[in-house]
């Protein structure tokens, strides 16, 4: 695997490995510890590489169409107290085919201003923090190293997947919302972005 130089924090790795992702997704305790919308949130983190703060406040209207492709709109919305890390974080991320196969489109079919993940969003951030603690507990119960950052560990795992797949740098930046000059590619090359995303992830475990 291509080394992910962002996975070191004070000398300790904090991303999930491939086996750990599979362990989380197939855990016997997942339905006991997480609510249904929290499970969808976990899958969304994994299949978008988004930050927890980007998906937690998503609404029904954030499932959009871009050039005949479904996407999740990561954006600011000051009326909801939503903010993003930087300008490049504002983006539309293709909905991965795996999410569609699992029924995400049906799950996300809700009124425009209704939260996509009700268990994750409040203005204080307490619900998102509670979700992170539950993810950490799920990981620890399944032997995953305690240094993994529960929600952000998905993002850094995805960064590693994109680098391993050797996808174009502008597509990587557009997909992950990194601060660079790839803003235009998010729209002019959206089909290429969606196609690249399809080839990055290993198959989901049954």
C-alpha positions as CSV (number, residue, x, y, z in Angstrom):
1,X,0.0,0.0,0.0
2,X,1.2,3.5,-0.8
3,X,2.2,5.1,2.6
4,X,-0.3,7.7,3.8
5,X,1.9,10.4,5.3
6,X,-1.1,11.9,7.0
7,X,-1.8,8.9,9.2
8,X,0.9,9.8,11.7
9,X,-0.2,11.8,14.8
10,X,2.4,12.2,17.5
11,X,4.1,9.1,16.3
12,X,1.0,6.9,16.3
13,X,-1.1,5.6,13.3
14,X,-4.7,6.6,13.6
15,X,-6.4,5.3,10.4
16,X,-8.2,2.0,10.0
17,X,-6.6,-0.8,8.1
18,X,-8.5,-2.8,5.5
19,X,-9.0,-5.7,7.9
20,X,-10.3,-3.3,10.6
21,X,-12.8,-1.8,8.2
22,X,-14.1,-5.3,7.4
23,X,-14.2,-6.1,11.2
24,X,-16.3,-3.1,11.9
25,X,-18.8,-3.7,9.1
26,X,-19.3,-7.4,10.0
27,X,-19.3,-7.0,13.8
28,X,-22.0,-9.0,15.6
29,X,-22.4,-6.0,17.9
30,X,-23.1,-3.3,15.3
31,X,-26.8,-3.5,15.5
32,X,-26.7,-3.4,19.3
33,X,-24.5,-0.4,19.6
34,X,-25.4,1.8,16.6
35,X,-28.8,3.1,15.5
36,X,-29.8,2.6,11.8
37,X,-28.9,6.1,10.8
38,X,-25.6,5.8,12.6
39,X,-24.8,2.7,10.6
40,X,-25.7,4.7,7.4
41,X,-23.4,7.5,8.7
42,X,-20.6,5.1,9.2
43,X,-21.0,3.7,5.7
44,X,-21.1,7.2,4.3
45,X,-17.9,8.2,6.1
46,X,-16.2,5.1,4.6
47,X,-17.6,5.5,1.1
48,X,-17.0,9.3,0.8
49,X,-13.9,10.0,2.8
50,X,-15.8,13.0,4.2
51,X,-15.2,14.5,7.6
52,X,-17.7,13.8,10.3
53,X,-18.5,17.5,10.6
54,X,-19.3,17.5,6.9
55,X,-21.9,14.7,6.9
56,X,-23.4,15.1,10.4
57,X,-25.6,18.1,9.5
58,X,-26.7,16.9,6.0
59,X,-30.3,17.3,5.0
60,X,-32.6,15.6,2.5
61,X,-31.9,18.3,0.0
62,X,-28.1,17.5,0.1
63,X,-28.8,14.4,-2.0
64,X,-28.5,16.0,-5.5
65,X,-28.0,15.1,-9.1
66,X,-24.9,16.2,-11.0
67,X,-24.6,15.3,-14.6
68,X,-27.0,12.4,-14.2
69,X,-25.0,11.1,-11.2
70,X,-26.3,11.2,-7.6
71,X,-24.0,13.1,-5.2
72,X,-23.9,14.3,-1.6
73,X,-23.5,18.1,-1.4
74,X,-21.0,19.2,1.3
75,X,-21.6,22.9,1.9
76,X,-22.0,25.7,4.3
77,X,-25.5,26.6,5.6
78,X,-25.3,29.3,8.2
79,X,-29.0,29.0,9.0
80,X,-28.2,25.5,10.3
81,X,-24.8,26.5,11.8
82,X,-23.0,24.5,9.2
83,X,-19.4,25.3,8.3
84,X,-16.6,23.7,6.3
85,X,-12.9,23.6,6.9
86,X,-12.0,25.6,3.8
87,X,-13.2,26.7,0.3
88,X,-12.1,23.4,-1.3
89,X,-14.2,21.5,1.3
90,X,-17.4,22.7,-0.5
91,X,-18.0,20.0,-3.0
92,X,-20.3,17.4,-4.4
93,X,-19.2,13.8,-3.7
94,X,-20.5,11.0,-6.0
95,X,-22.7,8.5,-4.2
96,X,-20.7,5.3,-4.4
97,X,-22.4,2.3,-6.2
98,X,-22.0,0.3,-3.0
99,X,-24.1,2.8,-1.1
100,X,-26.8,2.6,-3.8
101,X,-26.8,-1.2,-3.7
102,X,-27.3,-1.1,0.0
103,X,-30.4,1.1,-0.4
104,X,-29.0,4.6,0.4
105,X,-31.2,6.3,-2.1
106,X,-34.3,5.0,-0.5
107,X,-33.0,5.8,3.0
108,X,-32.1,9.4,2.0
109,X,-35.5,10.0,0.3
110,X,-36.9,12.5,2.8
111,X,-38.2,16.1,3.0
112,X,-35.6,18.7,2.0
113,X,-34.9,20.2,5.4
114,X,-35.1,16.9,7.3
115,X,-31.7,15.6,8.7
116,X,-30.2,12.6,6.9
117,X,-28.6,11.4,10.1
118,X,-30.9,12.6,13.0
119,X,-28.7,10.8,15.6
120,X,-25.6,12.9,14.6
121,X,-26.7,16.5,14.4
122,X,-27.2,19.2,16.9
123,X,-25.7,22.7,17.0
124,X,-23.5,21.8,20.0
125,X,-21.8,18.9,18.4
126,X,-22.6,16.6,21.3
127,X,-24.4,14.1,19.2
128,X,-21.5,13.8,16.8
129,X,-19.1,13.3,19.7
130,X,-21.4,10.6,21.1
131,X,-21.4,8.8,17.8
132,X,-17.5,8.9,17.8
133,X,-17.5,7.4,21.2
134,X,-19.8,4.6,20.1
135,X,-17.6,3.9,17.1
136,X,-14.6,3.8,19.4
137,X,-16.3,1.3,21.7
138,X,-17.3,-0.8,18.7
139,X,-13.7,-0.9,17.6
140,X,-12.3,-1.7,21.0
141,X,-14.8,-4.5,21.5
142,X,-13.5,-6.0,18.2
143,X,-9.8,-5.6,19.0
144,X,-9.1,-2.5,17.0
145,X,-6.1,-0.5,18.3
146,X,-7.2,2.3,20.6
147,X,-5.1,4.9,18.7
148,X,-7.5,4.9,15.8
149,X,-9.5,8.1,15.7
150,X,-13.0,6.7,15.5
151,X,-14.7,8.8,12.7
152,X,-11.7,10.5,11.1
153,X,-10.0,7.1,10.8
154,X,-12.3,6.4,7.9
155,X,-11.1,9.6,6.0
156,X,-7.5,8.7,6.3
157,X,-8.2,5.1,5.2
158,X,-9.9,6.5,2.1
159,X,-6.9,8.9,1.5
160,X,-4.7,5.8,1.5
161,X,-7.1,3.9,-0.9
162,X,-7.0,6.8,-3.4
163,X,-3.2,7.0,-3.3
164,X,-2.9,3.2,-3.6
165,X,-5.1,3.4,-6.7
166,X,-2.9,6.1,-8.1
167,X,-5.8,8.3,-9.2
168,X,-5.2,11.8,-10.6
169,X,-4.2,14.4,-8.0
170,X,-6.9,16.8,-9.1
171,X,-9.6,14.1,-8.7
172,X,-8.2,13.1,-5.3
173,X,-8.4,16.7,-4.2
174,X,-11.9,17.2,-5.6
175,X,-13.2,14.0,-3.9
176,X,-11.6,14.6,-0.5
177,X,-12.0,18.4,-0.4
178,X,-8.3,19.1,0.1
179,X,-7.1,22.6,-0.1
180,X,-5.7,22.9,-3.7
181,X,-6.5,24.3,-7.1
182,X,-8.8,21.5,-8.2
183,X,-12.1,23.4,-7.5
184,X,-13.1,23.5,-11.2
185,X,-12.6,19.8,-11.7
186,X,-15.4,19.1,-9.3
187,X,-17.8,20.3,-11.9
188,X,-16.1,20.1,-15.3
189,X,-14.9,16.5,-14.7
190,X,-17.6,15.1,-12.4
191,X,-18.2,12.0,-14.5
192,X,-14.4,11.2,-14.3
193,X,-14.6,11.7,-10.6
194,X,-17.5,9.4,-10.2
195,X,-15.9,6.7,-12.4
196,X,-12.6,6.9,-10.5
197,X,-14.4,6.5,-7.2
198,X,-16.0,3.2,-8.4
199,X,-12.5,1.6,-8.9
200,X,-10.9,2.7,-5.6
201,X,-12.7,0.6,-3.0
202,X,-12.3,-3.2,-2.4
203,X,-15.6,-5.1,-2.5
204,X,-17.7,-4.8,0.7
205,X,-17.8,-7.8,2.9
206,X,-21.1,-9.8,2.8
